[in-house]
Amino acid sequence: MDLTTFSDQISIFMGRIKENLRLFLEKKEVVKERDPGLEEHLNKAYHEWKEAQNYFNNATEPELIEHASYLIGAAERKYMYLLRRYKEESVEKIT
């Protein structure tokens, strides 16, 4: 047996151990499976935030400027919330 074959076998073995450990931890609810739609929601929230900023930059009437300011704040908070959840799930997935 050459060194490359042994290294490949070790890699396969370690991959199986990692997968079994992940399944075990998910079953025991120590680690949660990532929400598949979270990244999509995060991207959508980012674009909503940028659209709100663009709306603010193009608003001319005082009422529209106030409305745009509200939209920016709401979109930013939504994006930051989803970003925090995404990062937390990424950390949980690694451990």
N, C-alpha and C positions, 0 to 999 in steps of 0.2 A: 504494500500500500504506500503510495507516495504522499508527500506532505499536502498537496493540493486536494486530493480526495479526502483526506482526514479533516482538513480545514472545512471543506464543503459539508461533510457529515456533521461536524460540530455546529456549523451555522444552521443547518436544517434542524438539528436537535434543539438548539437554543430558540429558534423560531417557534417550534412546537410548545416549548415550555412557556414562552411569553404569551402565546395565544391561549393556552390552557389557564394560565394565571389570570389573564384578562377576563375570560369567561367566568371563572370562579368568582372574581371580585365583583363582576356585574351581577351574578346570581345572588351573592350575599349583600348586594346593594351598597358595597363600599365605594365602588366607582360607578358612576352613571354613564350610560351610553350617550354620546353626543347627539343633540337634536339635529337631524339632517337639514332642517330648514333654517337653522340659526344663522348660518353664514349668508344665506340668501336674504334673510330679514336685515342682517347687518349691512349688506351692500345697498339694499333698498333705503334703509334709514340714512345712510351716508349721502345718497343722491337726493333724498328729500331735504336734508340739511343744506346741501349745496344749492338746490333750487330755491330754498327760502332765502339764502344769502343773495342770490341773483335777483329775486323778487324785491328784496329790500334795496338793493343797489339801483333798481329801476323805478322805484316808487317815487311819486312826485307830490301827492296830496298828503297832508298831515295824518289823516285817518288811515290811509294806506301804509304810511311809514310805521304807524303804531301797530297796525295789523301785521305787517312784515316782521317787526321786531318780536312780536309774540310768537309768530311762526318759527323764527330762528331759534328762540329759546326752547320751544317745545321740541323741535326737530333735534337740537343739540342734546337735550336731556335723553331723548329716546335713543339716539345713536350711542351716547356714552353708557347708558344702561346695557344695551345689547353688546357693546364692546367689552364691558366688564364681565358679562356672562360668558362671552366667547373665550376670553382669557382664562376665566376660572375653569371652564370645561376643558381647555387645552392643558392646563396644569393637572387637572384630575386625570386626564387621559394619559399623561406621561407617567404619573406615579402608579 
